[in-house]
Amino acid sequence: MSLAEQNFIGACLLDNSVLANQWVGVGNFSSEQHREIFRAIELVASTAVADAVSVAEELERTGHGPCAATVYAIIGDTASASNAEHFANLMIKDSKRRKIDEVANRMLVSDGDPSDIIDGALGYLSDMGVARSNRSGQAKVGAVRAFHSLSEGNKRSVSTGIADIDRKLGGFFPG
């Protein structure tokens, strides 16, 4: 389990104002258990103080009993809420990495037209806030040109036009 996620949850439990000051959402959590806990924190905090007891009770009420025990463990390991922003930033960074890996893996198994593959990857990354949409068109044009050069035998591999995916895949290869 992610220490950044645990510390962020602990910070939220210690100081509910952390919820209003962060850009973290349920989708930024890698652990399903942490997602359930965060959902409960948000729900309880919408009407009352979301402390360890009230959140654990909400988790028990909704059938997520094992998560309730985790809440007590997390709160016991959290010293303060002062580093919440740092942990939120780490979580967001990790979340973006997971999304880039997901897109790279989709591209690896795709057998469609290169232009469509790139469009899909850029669209997904743009929707997720990982790729900048103002550069997406340039990236696609460059990647499609390079792919055609690859298919003509002029290159061994070409860039996808997305640096993070190129680091993961090494670009496109013929075949």
Summary of the structure (lengths in Angstrom):
residues: 175
radius of gyration: 20.9
end to end distance: 38.3
largest distance: 64.8
contacts: 516
relative contact order: 0.11
helix: 70%
strand: 1%
